[in-house]
């Protein structure tokens, strides 16, 4: 029997009572509460964090009927309830410390009204929260549960304005410090957000706060697994290509079970067509600005290597590229290596949607005339479909020629060595093709390999001023890069592309068929 799709619904009781699909996450709730007390979880936007927090709230408040048929139903004593303080910064955009203080006071008022408790000084947000926790413990004779949703949003909304972001961080630290000081009155706390700010900057002293972001056992605490799709949503999958669903939306991983972004799947089941639903909800401008300001070589985003502490290091004026992309959901864990002393994280794009969407956004940032990007992508597809290599050379030559000289002067991104190859790669990736960069062979690494329309295209890029004695096409042949692909028995084309910093264009475009 089909049910309603819970698109945008974050209220557990509404999902259960109004006949919506629900993926049971109560196993994780039971495990968390049984094994610990203070937790932190970072997940990308629209991943179901708010719904999980609301599920915890209903559990601690003893609403037994909502959990009938779920994992936790016969494992929980619903007669023992706890007062819950729920803090959420998910709604609206706060642009000053004063607005943040007003928001916190309003959150405190809502919790006071719900619990029937007052505090003497309503203007002192930290003092009011402390009093609220103590009085709730005394009034209900049960320790308090604290649930914090979107804990970092006031900072992230102002991340490009350092003074305001720092002011927000100071105000939030003042609030969150209460949780540490009130430990004796607290039964359980769970803090969620998109990013993972350092403990020093926001949770100073909370050494007992367990971060489960990359814990293997909690990898699927948010999101839908393959099993969920095959069981809970079995009827919705009918008529859709299962492999395409995986290709487009699966692949997020935090060292355990891979998951789908729930927002993508629910909209796919509703619209019955493959589209970048999550990406269309908005890529933060500051992310693209950071990548371009750091001269990010776009092909390198296919494979990123980072130390564990680098992924955890994040603050207003300290945002490593790897941490930024990982925490916002544009990169995910591919695999982890243990060196004997350190964990090395290998990151990749989660799926087709993210890869295609991010490279397209980077393409917009790399080029001055965004109105031509769609037309150029269309022309690329059309020319590649018929192996019109002369047309391909003309397309890219014409494109680089159309970039005005003043744009180079005003954009540092255009000055670095990888600029031309980044554009070249981004067009192929934004088209959604099967693109592999730095593909290893026995003799070296191929700059870019593309599989399309039952053909294989191997690209080598060179900047002529840096390689005056060698041609790109010669390296492809001398290294016999085609050997790796001959077993596939498909036509293989070697394409040497040479750029000139002086001419600011493609000056060589040679194509040969591999023997």
C-alpha positions as CSV (number, residue, x, y, z in Angstrom):
1,X,0.0,0.0,0.0
2,X,1.4,3.3,-1.0
3,X,1.8,6.1,1.5
4,X,2.4,9.8,1.3
5,X,5.9,11.1,0.7
6,X,7.2,13.2,3.7
7,X,8.7,15.9,1.6
8,X,9.9,18.7,3.9
9,X,8.2,17.2,7.0
10,X,10.4,17.2,10.1
11,X,7.7,16.3,12.7
12,X,7.8,12.7,13.8
13,X,4.2,12.6,15.1
14,X,2.8,14.0,11.8
15,X,4.7,11.4,9.8
16,X,3.4,8.6,11.9
17,X,-0.2,9.7,12.4
18,X,-0.9,11.1,8.9
19,X,0.2,8.1,6.9
20,X,3.6,9.1,5.5
21,X,6.5,6.8,4.8
22,X,8.9,6.5,7.7
23,X,12.3,4.9,7.8
24,X,12.8,3.6,11.3
25,X,15.8,5.2,13.0
26,X,14.8,4.2,16.5
27,X,17.6,1.6,16.6
28,X,20.1,4.4,16.6
29,X,18.2,6.4,19.3
30,X,18.2,3.3,21.6
31,X,21.9,2.7,21.0
32,X,22.9,6.3,21.6
33,X,20.9,6.6,24.9
34,X,22.1,3.2,26.1
35,X,25.7,3.8,25.5
36,X,26.4,7.5,26.3
37,X,25.2,10.9,27.3
38,X,26.5,13.8,25.3
39,X,26.7,13.6,21.5
40,X,27.6,15.7,18.5
41,X,26.6,14.9,14.8
42,X,27.5,16.8,11.7
43,X,25.6,16.1,8.5
44,X,24.9,18.1,5.3
45,X,21.7,20.1,4.9
46,X,18.4,18.3,4.2
47,X,19.6,15.0,5.6
48,X,17.0,14.4,8.2
49,X,18.8,15.7,11.3
50,X,15.7,17.7,12.5
51,X,13.4,14.7,12.1
52,X,15.8,12.5,14.2
53,X,15.9,15.1,16.9
54,X,12.1,15.3,17.0
55,X,12.0,11.5,17.2
56,X,14.3,11.7,20.3
57,X,12.0,14.4,21.8
58,X,8.9,12.2,21.4
59,X,10.8,9.2,22.9
60,X,11.9,11.0,26.0
61,X,8.4,12.6,26.5
62,X,7.0,9.0,26.5
63,X,4.6,9.2,23.5
64,X,4.4,5.4,23.3
65,X,1.7,5.1,20.6
66,X,3.9,6.9,18.0
67,X,6.5,4.1,18.3
68,X,4.3,1.1,17.8
69,X,5.8,-1.3,15.3
70,X,9.2,0.4,15.5
71,X,12.5,-1.2,16.8
72,X,12.5,0.5,20.1
73,X,8.8,-0.1,21.1
74,X,9.4,-3.1,23.4
75,X,12.9,-1.9,24.5
76,X,11.9,1.4,26.1
77,X,10.2,2.2,29.4
78,X,7.7,4.8,28.3
79,X,6.5,5.4,31.8
80,X,9.8,7.2,32.7
81,X,9.7,10.6,30.9
82,X,12.2,13.4,30.9
83,X,11.7,17.2,30.4
84,X,13.0,18.2,27.0
85,X,14.6,21.5,26.1
86,X,14.6,21.9,22.3
87,X,16.8,24.6,20.8
88,X,16.7,25.2,17.0
89,X,18.3,27.9,14.8
90,X,16.9,26.4,11.6
91,X,14.4,29.1,10.8
92,X,15.4,32.5,9.4
93,X,18.6,34.3,8.9
94,X,20.2,36.2,11.8
95,X,22.5,39.1,10.8
96,X,23.7,40.5,14.1
97,X,24.5,39.6,17.7
98,X,21.4,41.5,18.8
99,X,19.2,39.4,16.5
100,X,20.8,36.3,17.9
101,X,20.1,37.3,21.5
102,X,16.5,38.0,20.6
103,X,16.2,34.6,18.9
104,X,17.6,32.8,21.9
105,X,15.3,34.7,24.3
106,X,12.4,33.6,22.1
107,X,13.6,30.0,22.1
108,X,13.8,30.1,25.9
109,X,10.3,31.5,26.1
110,X,8.9,28.7,24.0
111,X,10.6,26.1,26.2
112,X,9.4,27.8,29.4
113,X,5.8,27.9,28.2
114,X,5.9,24.3,27.2
115,X,7.4,23.1,30.5
116,X,5.5,25.6,32.7
117,X,8.6,27.0,34.2
118,X,9.8,30.6,34.6
119,X,13.3,32.2,35.0
120,X,14.0,35.3,36.9
121,X,16.2,37.2,34.4
122,X,14.8,36.6,30.9
123,X,17.3,38.9,29.4
124,X,20.3,36.9,30.5
125,X,20.1,34.0,27.9
126,X,22.8,31.8,29.5
127,X,21.5,32.4,33.0
128,X,17.9,31.7,31.9
129,X,18.9,28.4,30.3
130,X,20.8,27.4,33.5
131,X,17.8,28.2,35.6
132,X,15.4,26.5,33.2
133,X,17.5,23.3,33.4
134,X,17.8,23.3,37.2
135,X,14.1,24.1,37.7
136,X,12.9,21.5,35.2
137,X,15.0,18.9,37.0
138,X,13.5,19.9,40.3
139,X,9.9,20.2,39.0
140,X,9.8,16.9,37.2
141,X,12.2,15.0,39.4
142,X,13.9,13.8,36.3
143,X,17.0,15.0,34.6
144,X,16.7,17.2,31.5
145,X,17.2,16.3,27.9
146,X,18.8,19.0,25.7
147,X,18.4,18.8,21.9
148,X,20.1,21.4,19.7
149,X,19.3,21.6,16.0
150,X,21.3,23.7,13.4
151,X,23.6,24.8,16.2
152,X,26.0,26.5,13.7
153,X,23.5,28.2,11.3
154,X,23.9,31.7,12.8
155,X,27.6,31.5,12.1
156,X,27.4,29.9,8.7
157,X,24.8,32.5,7.5
158,X,27.5,35.1,8.1
159,X,30.6,33.2,7.3
160,X,31.8,35.7,4.6
161,X,31.5,38.5,7.2
162,X,34.2,37.6,9.7
163,X,33.3,40.2,12.4
164,X,29.7,39.2,12.4
165,X,30.5,35.5,12.3
166,X,32.8,35.8,15.2
167,X,30.2,37.8,17.2
168,X,27.7,35.0,16.5
169,X,30.2,32.4,17.6
170,X,30.8,34.3,20.9
171,X,27.1,34.5,21.6
172,X,26.5,30.8,20.9
173,X,29.5,29.8,23.0
174,X,28.0,31.7,25.9
175,X,24.8,29.6,25.4
176,X,26.4,26.2,24.9
177,X,28.8,26.6,27.9
178,X,25.7,26.1,30.0
179,X,25.5,22.5,28.9
180,X,28.9,21.8,30.4
181,X,28.1,23.5,33.7
182,X,24.7,21.8,34.1
183,X,26.0,18.3,33.6
184,X,24.6,17.0,36.9
185,X,21.1,18.0,35.8
186,X,21.3,16.6,32.3
187,X,20.2,13.1,31.3
188,X,21.1,13.3,27.6
189,X,22.2,15.9,25.0
190,X,22.4,15.8,21.3
191,X,23.8,18.6,19.1
192,X,23.5,18.6,15.3
193,X,24.6,20.9,12.5
194,X,26.2,21.1,9.1
195,X,29.7,22.0,10.1
196,X,32.0,20.9,12.9
197,X,33.5,23.9,14.6
198,X,36.4,23.3,16.9
199,X,35.5,22.4,20.5
200,X,37.7,25.3,21.6
201,X,35.7,27.9,19.8
202,X,32.2,26.7,20.7
203,X,32.2,23.8,23.2
204,X,35.2,24.7,25.4
205,X,35.5,22.3,28.3
206,X,33.0,19.8,27.0
207,X,35.5,17.0,26.8
208,X,32.8,14.4,27.2
209,X,31.0,15.4,24.0
210,X,31.3,12.4,21.7
211,X,31.5,13.3,18.0
212,X,29.8,10.5,16.0
213,X,30.1,12.2,12.6
214,X,32.6,9.6,11.2
215,X,31.7,6.7,13.5
216,X,31.2,3.6,11.4
217,X,28.3,2.4,13.5
218,X,26.4,5.7,13.0
219,X,27.1,6.2,9.3
220,X,23.4,5.6,8.4
221,X,21.9,7.5,11.3
222,X,20.5,9.9,8.8
223,X,19.7,9.2,5.2
224,X,18.2,6.1,3.4
225,X,20.2,2.9,2.9
226,X,19.8,0.5,-0.1
227,X,17.8,-1.8,2.2
228,X,15.4,1.1,3.0
229,X,14.8,1.8,-0.6
230,X,14.1,-1.9,-1.4
231,X,11.7,-2.3,1.5
232,X,10.1,0.9,2.7
233,X,10.0,2.5,-0.7
234,X,9.6,-0.7,-2.8
235,X,6.4,0.5,-4.5
236,X,7.9,3.9,-5.3
237,X,10.8,2.4,-7.1
238,X,8.6,0.5,-9.6
239,X,9.1,2.1,-13.0
240,X,12.4,3.7,-12.2
241,X,15.8,2.5,-13.3
242,X,17.4,1.2,-10.0
243,X,21.0,1.6,-11.3
244,X,20.2,5.2,-12.3
245,X,18.8,5.9,-8.8
246,X,22.1,4.7,-7.3
247,X,24.2,6.6,-9.9
248,X,22.4,9.9,-9.3
249,X,21.8,9.9,-5.5
250,X,23.6,7.1,-3.6
251,X,27.1,7.2,-2.2
252,X,27.3,9.4,0.9
253,X,29.5,7.6,3.4
254,X,30.9,8.2,6.9
255,X,32.9,5.0,7.2
256,X,29.9,2.6,7.4
257,X,26.8,2.0,5.3
258,X,26.4,4.2,2.3
259,X,23.2,6.3,2.2
260,X,21.0,8.4,-0.1
261,X,20.1,12.0,0.6
262,X,16.4,11.6,1.7
263,X,15.5,14.9,0.0
264,X,16.6,13.7,-3.4
265,X,14.8,10.3,-3.2
266,X,11.5,11.7,-2.0
267,X,11.4,14.3,-4.8
268,X,12.5,11.6,-7.4
269,X,9.6,9.5,-6.2
270,X,7.3,12.5,-6.5
271,X,8.5,13.9,-9.8
272,X,9.4,10.6,-11.5
273,X,12.4,12.2,-13.2
274,X,16.1,12.4,-12.5
275,X,17.2,15.9,-11.5
276,X,19.7,17.5,-9.1
277,X,17.0,18.2,-6.5
278,X,19.3,18.7,-3.6
279,X,21.8,20.8,-5.6
280,X,19.0,23.0,-6.9
281,X,18.1,24.1,-3.3
282,X,21.1,26.2,-3.3
283,X,24.9,25.9,-3.3
284,X,26.3,28.4,-0.8
285,X,28.0,31.2,-2.7
286,X,30.8,31.4,-0.2
287,X,31.8,27.8,-1.1
288,X,32.4,28.7,-4.7
289,X,34.2,31.9,-3.7
290,X,36.5,30.0,-1.4
291,X,37.4,27.5,-4.1
292,X,38.1,30.1,-6.8
293,X,40.0,32.4,-4.4
294,X,42.3,29.4,-3.6
295,X,42.9,28.6,-7.3
296,X,41.3,25.2,-6.9
297,X,42.3,22.9,-9.7
298,X,38.9,21.5,-10.4
299,X,39.9,18.0,-11.6
300,X,41.6,17.4,-8.2
301,X,38.2,17.4,-6.6
302,X,37.7,13.9,-8.0
303,X,40.2,12.5,-5.5
304,X,41.1,14.4,-2.3
305,X,43.3,13.1,0.5
306,X,43.1,14.6,4.0
307,X,44.3,13.8,7.5
308,X,41.6,13.2,10.0
309,X,42.4,16.3,12.1
310,X,42.2,18.4,8.9
311,X,38.6,17.3,8.4
312,X,37.8,18.3,12.0
313,X,39.5,21.7,11.9
314,X,37.0,24.3,11.1
315,X,36.5,27.9,12.3
316,X,35.5,31.3,11.0
317,X,39.0,32.2,9.7
318,X,40.3,28.6,9.4
319,X,38.4,26.6,6.8
320,X,40.6,24.0,5.1
321,X,39.2,23.3,1.6
322,X,38.9,19.6,2.4
323,X,36.9,20.2,5.6
324,X,34.6,22.7,3.9
325,X,33.7,20.4,1.1
326,X,33.3,17.3,3.3
327,X,31.2,19.0,5.9
328,X,28.9,20.6,3.4
329,X,28.3,17.3,1.6
330,X,30.1,18.0,-1.7
331,X,32.7,15.3,-0.9
332,X,32.3,12.1,1.1
333,X,34.5,9.3,2.4
334,X,35.7,6.8,-0.2
335,X,38.0,4.8,2.0
336,X,40.3,5.3,5.0
337,X,43.9,4.2,5.4
338,X,45.5,3.5,8.7
339,X,49.2,4.3,8.8
340,X,49.8,2.9,12.2
341,X,49.6,6.3,13.8
342,X,47.2,8.3,11.7
343,X,44.0,7.8,9.6
344,X,44.3,9.1,6.1
345,X,40.9,9.9,4.5
346,X,40.4,9.5,0.8
347,X,37.4,11.7,-0.4
348,X,35.4,11.7,-3.5
349,X,32.2,13.1,-4.9
350,X,29.2,11.2,-3.4
351,X,27.3,10.7,-6.7
352,X,26.5,12.0,-10.1
353,X,24.3,14.8,-8.9
354,X,26.9,16.4,-6.8
355,X,29.7,15.9,-9.2
356,X,27.8,17.4,-12.1
357,X,26.4,20.2,-10.1
358,X,29.6,21.4,-8.4
359,X,31.6,21.3,-11.6
360,X,28.9,23.3,-13.4
361,X,29.0,25.9,-10.6
362,X,32.8,26.0,-10.8
363,X,32.5,26.5,-14.6
364,X,30.3,29.5,-14.0
365,X,32.9,30.9,-11.7
366,X,35.8,30.2,-14.1
367,X,34.1,32.0,-17.1
368,X,32.9,35.5,-17.6
369,X,29.8,34.9,-19.8
370,X,27.6,32.4,-17.9
371,X,24.9,32.7,-20.5
372,X,27.1,30.8,-23.0
373,X,27.8,27.8,-20.6
374,X,24.6,25.9,-21.4
375,X,25.1,26.5,-25.2
376,X,28.7,25.3,-25.0
377,X,27.7,22.2,-23.0
378,X,25.1,21.4,-25.6
379,X,27.5,21.9,-28.5
380,X,30.1,19.7,-26.7
381,X,27.6,16.9,-26.4
382,X,26.5,17.2,-30.0
383,X,30.1,17.3,-31.4
384,X,31.3,14.4,-29.3
385,X,28.3,12.3,-30.3
386,X,29.6,12.3,-33.9
387,X,33.3,12.4,-33.1
388,X,33.7,15.8,-34.8
389,X,37.1,16.6,-33.4
390,X,37.6,19.6,-35.7
391,X,34.4,21.0,-34.3
392,X,35.6,20.3,-30.8
393,X,38.9,22.2,-31.4
394,X,37.0,25.1,-32.8
395,X,34.5,25.1,-29.9
396,X,37.2,25.4,-27.2
397,X,39.3,27.8,-29.3
398,X,36.3,30.0,-29.8
399,X,35.4,29.8,-26.2
400,X,38.8,30.8,-24.9
401,X,39.0,33.6,-27.5
402,X,35.7,35.0,-26.2
403,X,37.2,35.7,-22.8
404,X,38.1,39.4,-22.7
405,X,41.6,40.4,-21.6
406,X,40.3,42.7,-18.8
407,X,38.7,39.6,-17.3
408,X,42.1,37.9,-16.9
409,X,43.5,41.1,-15.3
410,X,40.6,41.3,-12.7
411,X,40.4,37.6,-11.8
412,X,43.4,35.9,-10.1
413,X,41.7,32.6,-10.8
414,X,42.7,33.0,-14.5
415,X,46.4,33.4,-13.7
416,X,47.2,30.0,-12.3
417,X,48.5,27.1,-14.3
418,X,45.5,24.9,-14.0
419,X,43.0,27.4,-15.2
420,X,42.7,26.2,-18.8
421,X,42.6,22.5,-17.9
422,X,40.0,23.2,-15.2
423,X,37.7,24.7,-17.7
424,X,38.3,21.9,-20.2
425,X,37.6,19.2,-17.5
426,X,34.6,21.1,-16.1
427,X,32.7,21.1,-19.4
428,X,32.9,17.3,-19.7
429,X,32.0,16.7,-16.0
430,X,29.2,19.3,-16.1
431,X,27.8,17.4,-19.1
432,X,27.5,14.4,-16.8
433,X,29.9,12.2,-18.7
434,X,32.0,9.3,-17.3
435,X,35.2,11.3,-16.6
436,X,38.2,10.0,-14.8
437,X,41.2,12.2,-14.0
438,X,44.7,11.1,-13.2
439,X,43.8,7.6,-14.1
440,X,46.7,5.3,-13.2
441,X,48.3,3.0,-15.6
442,X,51.6,0.9,-15.5
443,X,53.4,3.8,-17.2
444,X,52.0,6.8,-15.5
445,X,48.8,8.7,-15.1
446,X,46.4,9.9,-17.8
447,X,45.3,13.5,-17.3
448,X,41.7,12.7,-18.3
449,X,39.8,9.7,-19.6
450,X,36.3,10.0,-20.9
451,X,33.9,7.1,-21.8
452,X,31.0,8.1,-24.0
453,X,28.8,6.7,-26.7
454,X,30.8,3.4,-26.8
455,X,34.1,5.3,-27.3
456,X,37.1,6.0,-25.0
457,X,38.8,9.3,-25.2
458,X,42.2,9.8,-23.5
459,X,43.4,13.4,-23.0
460,X,46.8,14.8,-22.1
461,X,47.2,18.5,-21.3
462,X,50.3,20.6,-21.6
463,X,51.2,24.3,-21.2
464,X,53.6,24.9,-24.0
465,X,55.7,27.5,-22.1
466,X,56.3,24.8,-19.4
467,X,56.9,21.9,-21.9
468,X,58.7,23.4,-24.9
469,X,60.3,20.1,-26.0
470,X,57.3,17.8,-25.8
471,X,53.9,17.4,-27.4
472,X,50.9,16.2,-25.5
473,X,50.0,13.6,-28.1
474,X,53.5,12.1,-28.0
475,X,53.3,11.4,-24.3
476,X,50.0,9.6,-24.8
477,X,51.7,7.3,-27.4
478,X,55.1,7.0,-25.7
479,X,53.5,5.9,-22.4
480,X,51.0,3.6,-24.2
481,X,48.2,4.9,-22.0
482,X,45.7,3.1,-24.2
483,X,46.9,-0.3,-23.1
484,X,44.8,-0.2,-20.0
485,X,41.6,0.1,-22.1
486,X,42.2,-2.2,-25.0
487,X,40.5,-5.1,-23.3
488,X,37.2,-3.3,-23.4
489,X,37.3,-3.6,-27.2
490,X,36.0,-0.1,-27.8
491,X,37.5,2.6,-30.2
492,X,40.2,4.6,-28.3
493,X,41.1,8.2,-29.3
494,X,44.2,9.9,-28.1
495,X,43.8,13.7,-27.8
496,X,46.7,16.0,-27.0
497,X,45.6,19.4,-25.9
498,X,48.2,22.2,-25.6
499,X,47.5,25.6,-24.0
500,X,49.5,28.8,-24.2
501,X,49.7,31.3,-21.3
502,X,50.9,33.9,-23.8
503,X,48.1,33.4,-26.3
504,X,45.6,32.5,-23.6
505,X,44.1,29.8,-25.7
506,X,44.3,26.3,-27.1
507,X,47.3,26.2,-29.5
508,X,47.4,22.5,-30.1
509,X,44.6,19.9,-30.5
510,X,45.8,16.7,-32.1
511,X,43.8,13.5,-32.3
512,X,44.9,10.0,-33.2
513,X,43.3,6.6,-33.1
514,X,45.1,4.2,-30.7
515,X,46.4,1.0,-32.3
